[in-house]
Amino acid sequence: MIMQITPMTALEQGLNRSMAAQNAIAQNIANVDTPDYKAKKVLFEDVLDSKMQANRTNPKHLSFTSAGEPGFRIVNDSFGSVQNNGNNVDLEHEMSELAQNQLLYQTLSQAASDQFQKFNIVLGGAR
């Protein structure tokens, strides 16, 4: 079954992915000194690629995640070198990821707000 993805569905999935990334980054930062802790990261692109290939019934069709699936997965991050205590959290990398993710979340939030404004106009609300 090919699922049509609406702009709001795409925005919802993007916001959910960004929130999961925020949680993973916060967990990494909180555990920067925890012995043997392995950093986490959220993968989206590989999940999207695998879904697109698995659900394609026609070469002209594109499909995305099925209903109820998050569209991302959380994995241990192999980025960075392992410290003497077995921890591989790189604080500078995490802070950079945090800044990028915050910009993404703000952009997606604004896009969702714009969509709701359009709905409001169509339904006869504010002009």
N, CA and C atoms as an extended XYZ file, in Angstrom:
381
Properties=species:S:1:pos:R:3:atomname:S:1:resname:S:1:resid:I:1 pbc="F F F"
N         0.838       -1.178        0.000 N   MET     1
C         0.000        0.000        0.000 CA  MET     1
C         0.887        1.246        0.000 C   MET     1
N         0.605        2.163       -0.892 N   ILE     2
C         1.358        3.410       -0.974 CA  ILE     2
C         0.651        4.453       -0.105 C   ILE     2
N         1.399        5.028        0.811 N   MET     3
C         0.833        6.026        1.700 CA  MET     3
C         1.168        7.416        1.173 C   MET     3
N         0.157        8.220        0.963 N   GLN     4
C         0.369        9.605        0.565 CA  GLN     4
C         0.844       10.377        1.790 C   GLN     4
N         1.877       11.141        1.616 N   ILE     5
C         2.381       11.924        2.739 CA  ILE     5
C         1.971       13.379        2.533 C   ILE     5
N         1.284       13.917        3.513 N   THR     6
C         0.833       15.296        3.443 CA  THR     6
C         1.901       16.206        4.040 C   THR     6
N         1.823       17.497        3.745 N   PRO     7
C         2.794       18.409        4.361 CA  PRO     7
C         2.779       18.352        5.886 C   PRO     7
N         1.597       18.221        6.477 N   MET     8
C         1.524       18.169        7.942 CA  MET     8
C         2.124       16.871        8.474 C   MET     8
N         1.928       15.767        7.761 N   THR     9
C         2.519       14.503        8.185 CA  THR     9
C         4.037       14.589        8.122 C   THR     9
N         4.553       15.169        7.058 N   ALA    10
C         6.001       15.330        6.920 CA  ALA    10
C         6.549       16.221        8.028 C   ALA    10
N         5.845       17.293        8.328 N   LEU    11
C         6.292       18.185        9.401 CA  LEU    11
C         6.242       17.475       10.755 C   LEU    11
N         5.190       16.711       10.987 N   GLU    12
C         5.077       15.966       12.239 CA  GLU    12
C         6.226       14.981       12.388 C   GLU    12
N         6.520       14.237       11.332 N   GLN    13
C         7.621       13.280       11.379 CA  GLN    13
C         8.957       13.989       11.591 C   GLN    13
N         9.136       15.135       10.944 N   GLY    14
C        10.362       15.900       11.123 CA  GLY    14
C        10.514       16.413       12.542 C   GLY    14
N         9.420       16.910       13.108 N   LEU    15
C         9.456       17.397       14.488 CA  LEU    15
C         9.719       16.251       15.464 C   LEU    15
N         9.103       15.098       15.221 N   ASN    16
C         9.343       13.935       16.086 CA  ASN    16
C        10.802       13.491       16.021 C   ASN    16
N        11.364       13.493       14.821 N   ARG    17
C        12.762       13.108       14.653 CA  ARG    17
C        13.675       14.112       15.358 C   ARG    17
N        13.368       15.379       15.217 N   SER    18
C        14.177       16.416       15.844 CA  SER    18
C        14.104       16.315       17.372 C   SER    18
N        12.924       16.007       17.896 N   MET    19
C        12.778       15.858       19.343 CA  MET    19
C        13.552       14.630       19.838 C   MET    19
N        13.525       13.549       19.068 N   ALA    20
C        14.301       12.361       19.438 CA  ALA    20
C        15.794       12.684       19.422 C   ALA    20
N        16.231       13.446       18.424 N   ALA    21
C        17.637       13.853       18.356 CA  ALA    21
C        17.994       14.728       19.549 C   ALA    21
N        17.105       15.635       19.922 N   GLN    22
C        17.330       16.507       21.078 CA  GLN    22
C        17.521       15.666       22.342 C   GLN    22
N        16.667       14.658       22.507 N   ASN    23
C        16.768       13.789       23.680 CA  ASN    23
C        18.067       12.995       23.678 C   ASN    23
N        18.471       12.475       22.523 N   ALA    24
C        19.715       11.712       22.421 CA  ALA    24
C        20.918       12.602       22.737 C   ALA    24
N        20.921       13.813       22.187 N   ILE    25
C        22.021       14.747       22.430 CA  ILE    25
C        22.092       15.122       23.907 C   ILE    25
N        20.931       15.403       24.507 N   ALA    26
C        20.899       15.758       25.928 CA  ALA    26
C        21.411       14.604       26.783 C   ALA    26
N        21.029       13.380       26.414 N   GLN    27
C        21.500       12.205       27.147 CA  GLN    27
C        23.016       12.058       26.998 C   GLN    27
N        23.524       12.310       25.803 N   ASN    28
C        24.976       12.227       25.582 CA  ASN    28
C        25.719       13.248       26.428 C   ASN    28
N        25.223       14.483       26.433 N   ILE    29
C        25.876       15.546       27.205 CA  ILE    29
C        25.831       15.227       28.702 C   ILE    29
N        24.689       14.716       29.164 N   ALA    30
C        24.550       14.381       30.582 CA  ALA    30
C        25.491       13.253       30.996 C   ALA    30
N        25.863       12.403       30.038 N   ASN    31
C        26.714       11.249       30.348 CA  ASN    31
C        28.145       11.415       29.860 C   ASN    31
N        28.575       12.652       29.667 N   VAL    32
C        29.905       12.908       29.121 CA  VAL    32
C        31.018       12.293       29.961 C   VAL    32
N        30.825       12.154       31.256 N   ASP    33
C        31.848       11.594       32.130 CA  ASP    33
C        31.511       10.201       32.656 C   ASP    33
N        30.456        9.596       32.164 N   THR    34
C        30.050        8.269       32.626 CA  THR    34
C        30.936        7.194       31.992 C   THR    34
N        31.603        6.395       32.803 N   PRO    35
C        32.468        5.349       32.251 CA  PRO    35
C        31.696        4.372       31.357 C   PRO    35
N        32.306        4.001       30.235 N   ASP    36
C        31.778        3.029       29.272 CA  ASP    36
C        30.477        3.448       28.587 C   ASP    36
N        30.050        4.708       28.747 N   TYR    37
C        28.840        5.179       28.053 CA  TYR    37
C        29.164        5.365       26.570 C   TYR    37
N        28.278        4.902       25.715 N   LYS    38
C        28.426        5.076       24.268 CA  LYS    38
C        27.391        6.089       23.796 C   LYS    38
N        27.866        7.079       23.067 N   ALA    39
C        26.999        8.149       22.573 CA  ALA    39
C        25.904        7.578       21.683 C   ALA    39
N        24.747        8.223       21.685 N   LYS    40
C        23.603        7.841       20.864 CA  LYS    40
C        23.422        8.867       19.752 C   LYS    40
N        22.833        8.413       18.655 N   LYS    41
C        22.456        9.347       17.597 CA  LYS    41
C        21.198        8.826       16.930 C   LYS    41
N        20.483        9.731       16.281 N   VAL    42
C        19.244        9.398       15.593 CA  VAL    42
C        19.533        9.330       14.102 C   VAL    42
N        19.178        8.206       13.501 N   LEU    43
C        19.338        8.031       12.061 CA  LEU    43
C        17.986        8.178       11.389 C   LEU    43
N        17.965        8.940       10.330 N   PHE    44
C        16.736        9.145        9.568 CA  PHE    44
C        16.907        8.711        8.128 C   PHE    44
N        17.973        9.146        7.490 N   GLU    45
C        18.147        8.941        6.064 CA  GLU    45
C        18.164        7.476        5.670 C   GLU    45
N        18.861        6.630        6.443 N   ASP    46
C        18.919        5.214        6.074 CA  ASP    46
C        17.566        4.538        6.238 C   ASP    46
N        16.787        4.975        7.232 N   VAL    47
C        15.444        4.428        7.413 CA  VAL    47
C        14.573        4.836        6.235 C   VAL    47
N        14.678        6.097        5.824 N   LEU    48
C        13.903        6.580        4.684 CA  LEU    48
C        14.269        5.807        3.424 C   LEU    48
N        15.563        5.647        3.179 N   ASP    49
C        16.001        4.916        1.988 CA  ASP    49
C        15.484        3.485        1.980 C   ASP    49
N        15.585        2.800        3.112 N   SER    50
C        15.128        1.407        3.159 CA  SER    50
C        13.618        1.315        2.975 C   SER    50
N        12.875        2.250        3.545 N   LYS    51
C        11.421        2.263        3.381 CA  LYS    51
C        11.040        2.524        1.935 C   LYS    51
N        11.744        3.443        1.314 N   MET    52
C        11.429        3.770       -0.073 CA  MET    52
C        11.658        2.566       -0.970 C   MET    52
N        12.717        1.825       -0.720 N   GLN    53
C        13.005        0.655       -1.541 CA  GLN    53
C        12.046       -0.493       -1.235 C   GLN    53
N        11.747       -0.723        0.026 N   ALA    54
C        10.909       -1.857        0.418 CA  ALA    54
C         9.454       -1.690       -0.011 C   ALA    54
N         8.948       -0.474       -0.032 N   ASN    55
C         7.532       -0.243       -0.303 CA  ASN    55
C         7.243        0.198       -1.724 C   ASN    55
N         8.227        0.247       -2.548 N   ARG    56
C         8.023        0.714       -3.912 CA  ARG    56
C         7.339       -0.374       -4.735 C   ARG    56
N         6.125       -0.113       -5.206 N   THR    57
C         5.393       -1.069       -6.038 CA  THR    57
C         5.497       -0.716       -7.513 C   THR    57
N         5.926        0.485       -7.772 N   ASN    58
C         6.088        0.965       -9.132 CA  ASN    58
C         7.270        1.917       -9.101 C   ASN    58
N         8.149        1.877      -10.078 N   PRO    59
C         9.324        2.759      -10.049 CA  PRO    59
C         8.971        4.241       -9.968 C   PRO    59
N         7.752        4.604      -10.344 N   LYS    60
C         7.346        6.011      -10.303 CA  LYS    60
C         6.756        6.406       -8.948 C   LYS    60
N         6.523        5.432       -8.075 N   HIS    61
C         5.928        5.715       -6.769 CA  HIS    61
C         7.012        5.873       -5.707 C   HIS    61
N         6.784        6.793       -4.815 N   LEU    62
C         7.639        6.945       -3.643 CA  LEU    62
C         6.776        6.716       -2.417 C   LEU    62
N         7.276        6.012       -1.457 N   SER    63
C         6.543        5.831       -0.216 CA  SER    63
C         7.449        6.182        0.942 C   SER    63
N         6.842        6.539        2.031 N   PHE    64
C         7.597        6.926        3.205 CA  PHE    64
C         7.245        5.983        4.330 C   PHE    64
N         7.360        6.410        5.553 N   THR    65
C         7.111        5.513        6.662 CA  THR    65
C         5.636        5.145        6.730 C   THR    65
N         5.384        3.964        7.233 N   SER    66
C         4.018        3.509        7.427 CA  SER    66
C         3.451        4.178        8.663 C   SER    66
N         2.139        4.194        8.732 N   ALA    67
C         1.481        4.798        9.890 CA  ALA    67
C         1.939        4.089       11.156 C   ALA    67
N         2.224        4.844       12.180 N   GLY    68
C         2.631        4.283       13.450 CA  GLY    68
C         4.127        4.062       13.603 C   GLY    68
N         4.893        4.198       12.531 N   GLU    69
C         6.334        4.043       12.615 CA  GLU    69
C         6.983        5.414       12.732 C   GLU    69
N         8.025        5.543       13.542 N   PRO    70
C         8.602        6.860       13.775 CA  PRO    70
C         9.392        7.435       12.604 C   PRO    70
N         9.940        6.595       11.718 N   GLY    71
C        10.715        7.102       10.593 CA  GLY    71
C        12.169        7.390       10.929 C   GLY    71
N        12.610        6.968       12.091 N   PHE    72
C        14.001        7.133       12.492 CA  PHE    72
C        14.328        6.029       13.470 C   PHE    72
N        15.605        5.886       13.741 N   ARG    73
C        16.007        4.944       14.779 CA  ARG    73
C        17.177        5.525       15.554 C   ARG    73
N        17.309        5.095       16.792 N   ILE    74
C        18.375        5.562       17.668 CA  ILE    74
C        19.409        4.451       17.773 C   ILE    74
N        20.659        4.806       17.501 N   VAL    75
C        21.750        3.827       17.519 CA  VAL    75
C        22.916        4.390       18.320 C   VAL    75
N        23.843        3.514       18.681 N   ASN    76
C        25.079        3.967       19.299 CA  ASN    76
C        25.924        4.646       18.227 C   ASN    76
N        26.502        5.773       18.572 N   ASP    77
C        27.311        6.556       17.645 CA  ASP    77
C        28.765        6.122       17.753 C   ASP    77
N        29.355        5.804       16.624 N   SER    78
C        30.761        5.403       16.633 CA  SER    78
C        31.682        6.592       16.386 C   SER    78
N        31.126        7.806       16.321 N   PHE    79
C        31.898        9.013       16.088 CA  PHE    79
C        32.810        9.278       17.276 C   PHE    79
N        33.966        9.790       17.003 N   GLY    80
C        34.873       10.216       18.068 CA  GLY    80
C        35.719        9.083       18.610 C   GLY    80
N        36.684        9.466       19.369 N   SER    81
C        37.586        8.475       19.943 CA  SER    81
C        37.108        8.093       21.337 C   SER    81
N        37.432        6.894       21.712 N   VAL    82
C        37.063        6.404       23.029 CA  VAL    82
C        38.059        6.953       24.047 C   VAL    82
N        37.520        7.495       25.121 N   GLN    83
C        38.364        8.031       26.186 CA  GLN    83
C        38.904        6.884       27.035 C   GLN    83
N        39.781        7.210       27.954 N   ASN    84
C        40.379        6.194       28.838 CA  ASN    84
C        39.332        5.425       29.634 C   ASN    84
N        38.199        6.053       29.913 N   ASN    85
C        37.163        5.391       30.701 CA  ASN    85
C        36.152        4.635       29.825 C   ASN    85
N        36.406        4.530       28.512 N   GLY    86
C        35.522        3.799       27.613 CA  GLY    86
C        34.383        4.625       27.042 C   GLY    86
N        34.289        5.875       27.437 N   ASN    87
C        33.241        6.787       26.973 CA  ASN    87
C        33.659        7.393       25.633 C   ASN    87
N        32.718        7.539       24.693 N   ASN    88
C        33.075        8.135       23.400 CA  ASN    88
C        32.324        9.429       23.103 C   ASN    88
N        31.794       10.097       24.117 N   VAL    89
C        31.084       11.354       23.912 CA  VAL    89
C        32.089       12.477       23.676 C   VAL    89
N        31.922       13.172       22.554 N   ASP    90
C        32.741       14.338       22.214 CA  ASP    90
C        31.861       15.562       22.451 C   ASP    90
N        32.154       16.305       23.502 N   LEU    91
C        31.296       17.418       23.904 CA  LEU    91
C        31.179       18.480       22.810 C   LEU    91
N        32.262       18.788       22.127 N   GLU    92
C        32.205       19.789       21.046 CA  GLU    92
C        31.298       19.319       19.916 C   GLU    92
N        31.394       18.052       19.555 N   HIS    93
C        30.533       17.494       18.514 CA  HIS    93
C        29.066       17.557       18.944 C   HIS    93
N        28.796       17.194       20.190 N   GLU    94
C        27.418       17.208       20.698 CA  GLU    94
C        26.844       18.622       20.704 C   GLU    94
N        27.655       19.607       21.073 N   MET    95
C        27.173       20.994       21.093 CA  MET    95
C        26.878       21.478       19.674 C   MET    95
N        27.692       21.059       18.730 N   SER    96
C        27.450       21.402       17.330 CA  SER    96
C        26.163       20.757       16.833 C   SER    96
N        25.966       19.484       17.154 N   GLU    97
C        24.732       18.777       16.773 CA  GLU    97
C        23.519       19.430       17.427 C   GLU    97
N        23.677       19.860       18.671 N   LEU    98
C        22.591       20.520       19.393 CA  LEU    98
C        22.176       21.809       18.687 C   LEU    98
N        23.147       22.620       18.283 N   ALA    99
C        22.843       23.882       17.590 CA  ALA    99
C        22.148       23.613       16.259 C   ALA    99
N        22.638       22.644       15.501 N   GLN   100
C        22.016       22.311       14.214 CA  GLN   100
C        20.587       21.823       14.416 C   GLN   100
N        20.400       20.974       15.417 N   ASN   101
C        19.073       20.429       15.676 CA  ASN   101
C        18.099       21.514       16.134 C   ASN   101
N        18.568       22.457       16.914 N   GLN   102
C        17.702       23.550       17.360 CA  GLN   102
C        17.233       24.380       16.169 C   GLN   102
N        18.135       24.639       15.225 N   LEU   103
C        17.746       25.381       14.021 CA  LEU   103
C        16.730       24.592       13.199 C   LEU   103
N        16.939       23.299       13.070 N   LEU   104
C        16.001       22.455       12.341 CA  LEU   104
C        14.631       22.478       13.006 C   LEU   104
N        14.589       22.326       14.322 N   TYR   105
C        13.320       22.311       15.051 CA  TYR   105
C        12.585       23.648       14.903 C   TYR   105
N        13.328       24.742       14.999 N   GLN   106
C        12.704       26.055       14.832 CA  GLN   106
C        12.132       26.228       13.428 C   GLN   106
N        12.855       25.767       12.431 N   THR   107
C        12.397       25.860       11.048 CA  THR   107
C        11.141       25.026       10.841 C   THR   107
N        11.152       23.794       11.344 N   LEU   108
C         9.978       22.931       11.205 CA  LEU   108
C         8.789       23.488       11.971 C   LEU   108
N         9.023       24.050       13.137 N   SER   109
C         7.944       24.657       13.919 CA  SER   109
C         7.320       25.829       13.176 C   SER   109
N         8.154       26.641       12.557 N   GLN   110
C         7.645       27.775       11.781 CA  GLN   110
C         6.843       27.294       10.575 C   GLN   110
N         7.337       26.244        9.917 N   ALA   111
C         6.614       25.689        8.770 CA  ALA   111
C         5.261       25.129        9.204 C   ALA   111
N         5.203       24.467       10.362 N   ALA   112
C         3.930       23.957       10.876 CA  ALA   112
C         2.991       25.105       11.198 C   ALA   112
N         3.529       26.153       11.797 N   SER   113
C         2.719       27.335       12.095 CA  SER   113
C         2.155       27.950       10.815 C   SER   113
N         2.975       28.002        9.773 N   ASP   114
C         2.515       28.523        8.482 CA  ASP   114
C         1.394       27.666        7.908 C   ASP   114
N         1.506       26.349        8.043 N   GLN   115
C         0.455       25.447        7.553 CA  GLN   115
C        -0.844       25.681        8.310 C   GLN   115
N        -0.763       25.836        9.626 N   PHE   116
C        -1.966       26.094       10.414 CA  PHE   116
C        -2.586       27.444       10.038 C   PHE   116
N        -1.753       28.420        9.743 N   GLN   117
C        -2.256       29.721        9.311 CA  GLN   117
C        -3.017       29.583        7.994 C   GLN   117
N        -2.496       28.772        7.076 N   LYS   118
C        -3.189       28.526        5.809 CA  LYS   118
C        -4.528       27.851        6.042 C   LYS   118
N        -4.554       26.861        6.944 N   PHE   119
C        -5.819       26.196        7.271 CA  PHE   119
C        -6.816       27.199        7.830 C   PHE   119
N        -6.342       28.074        8.679 N   ASN   120
C        -7.195       29.087        9.293 CA  ASN   120
C        -7.794       30.000        8.226 C   ASN   120
N        -7.000       30.400        7.260 N   ILE   121
C        -7.476       31.263        6.176 CA  ILE   121
C        -8.523       30.526        5.344 C   ILE   121
N        -8.238       29.280        4.992 N   VAL   122
C        -9.178       28.483        4.183 CA  VAL   122
C       -10.494       28.288        4.915 C   VAL   122
N       -10.431       28.108        6.210 N   LEU   123
C       -11.642       27.890        6.989 CA  LEU   123
C       -12.360       29.188        7.363 C   LEU   123
N       -11.883       30.306        6.848 N   GLY   124
C       -12.550       31.582        7.053 CA  GLY   124
C       -12.147       32.320        8.300 C   GLY   124
N       -10.986       32.004        8.819 N   GLY   125
C       -10.484       32.668       10.016 CA  GLY   125
C        -9.855       34.005        9.654 C   GLY   125
N        -8.731       34.281       10.312 N   ALA   126
C        -8.025       35.556       10.133 CA  ALA   126
C        -7.677       35.797        8.666 C   ALA   126
N        -7.746       37.032        8.282 N   ARG   127
C        -7.430       37.395        6.902 CA  ARG   127
C        -6.229       38.295        6.871 C   ARG   127
